[in-house]
């Protein structure tokens, strides 16, 4: 099953941040070699917003950074669809209102992917059976 990376995981992975444990990196590499890993277009929106507000500092301009991500072996971008947008406001159970997280969850659900994250709220939502998650 394809792995969809949460935004913070993508940033940590691409920027070499130490917050990503070696075991998580191995899981990501294995997924990339098997089925490939996916990145939602919404993650690039979120990263561009964080960058424009000075909340993150990328190693290169955000457009170049995106190109670098998409040039990595086994990585594909999942566009935002109307179906995902609608699903994001109709998710089952109790999930917080962060639109980026809701889009990622909806994408994983509709595309049959596993959402790779360290976000406790998303992992909890997955534990309640609403989306497949993997702690990275």
C-alpha positions in Angstrom: 0.0 0.0 0.0 1.3 3.4 -1.0 2.5 5.8 1.8 1.3 9.4 1.9 3.6 11.6 3.9 2.3 14.1 6.3 3.7 17.6 5.7 6.0 17.7 8.8 7.5 14.3 7.8 8.2 15.6 4.3 10.0 18.6 5.7 12.0 16.6 8.1 12.9 14.1 5.4 14.0 16.6 2.8 15.7 19.0 5.2 17.6 16.2 7.1 16.0 17.2 10.4 17.1 14.9 13.3 13.5 14.5 14.5 12.9 11.7 12.0 14.2 8.5 13.7 16.4 6.1 11.6 13.7 3.5 11.7 11.2 5.9 10.2 13.7 6.7 7.4 14.0 3.0 6.7 10.2 2.6 6.5 10.0 5.5 4.0 12.9 4.2 1.9 11.2 0.7 1.8 7.9 2.2 0.8 9.5 4.3 -1.9 11.2 1.2 -3.3 8.1 -1.0 -3.2 4.9 1.1 -4.1 6.4 4.6 -4.0 5.5 7.4 -1.7 3.0 10.2 -2.3 2.9 13.8 -1.4 -0.3 15.8 -1.5 -0.4 19.0 -3.4 -1.9 20.4 -0.1 1.5 19.7 1.6 3.2 22.1 -0.9 0.5 24.7 -0.2 1.1 24.3 3.6 4.9 24.5 3.2 4.6 27.6 1.0 2.4 29.2 3.6 4.8 28.4 6.4 7.7 29.6 4.4 6.0 32.9 3.4 5.2 33.6 7.1 8.8 32.8 8.2 7.6 29.8 10.3 10.1 27.4 8.5 13.3 28.0 6.7 13.9 25.7 3.7 17.3 25.0 2.2 16.2 26.5 -1.1 13.3 28.6 -2.5 10.0 26.7 -2.2 9.5 26.1 -5.9 13.0 24.6 -6.3 12.4 22.6 -3.1 9.2 21.1 -4.6 11.1 20.2 -7.7 13.7 18.5 -5.6 11.0 16.5 -3.8 9.3 15.4 -7.0 12.7 14.4 -8.5 13.4 12.0 -5.7 13.0 8.3 -6.7 9.6 6.8 -6.0 7.9 10.1 -5.1 4.7 11.2 -6.8 2.4 14.2 -6.2 -1.3 13.7 -5.6 -3.4 16.6 -6.8 -6.2 18.1 -4.8 -9.5 16.9 -6.3 -13.1 18.1 -5.7 -13.8 14.7 -4.3 -11.1 15.0 -1.7 -12.3 18.5 -0.8 -15.8 17.3 -0.3 -14.7 14.3 1.7 -12.6 16.6 4.0 -15.7 18.2 5.4 -17.6 14.9 5.7 -15.1 12.8 7.6 -16.4 10.3 10.1 -15.7 10.7 13.8 -14.1 13.6 15.5 -11.2 15.2 13.7 -9.9 18.7 14.4 -10.6 21.5 11.9 -7.1 21.9 10.4 -7.9 22.0 6.7 -4.5 20.7 5.6 -4.8 17.6 7.9 -8.4 17.1 6.8 -7.2 17.1 3.1 -4.4 14.7 3.9 -6.7 12.3 5.7 -9.3 12.5 2.9 -6.6 11.8 0.3 -5.4 8.8 2.2 -8.9 7.4 2.6 -10.0 7.9 -1.0 -6.7 6.8 -2.6 -6.4 3.7 -0.3 -3.1 5.0 1.1 -1.4 4.9 4.6 -0.8 8.3 6.1 2.7 8.5 7.5 2.8 10.9 10.4 4.1 11.6 14.0 1.0 13.8 14.7 -0.7 12.3 17.8 -4.1 13.5 16.7 -3.9 11.9 13.3 -2.5 8.7 14.8 -5.4 8.7 17.2 -7.9 9.2 14.4 -6.3 6.3 12.6 -6.5 4.1 15.8 -10.2 4.7 15.8 -10.4 3.1 12.4 -11.1 6.2 10.2 -7.9 6.2 8.2 -4.8 3.9 7.9 -1.8 5.5 9.6 1.8 4.6 10.3 3.8 6.3 13.0 7.1 7.5 11.4 
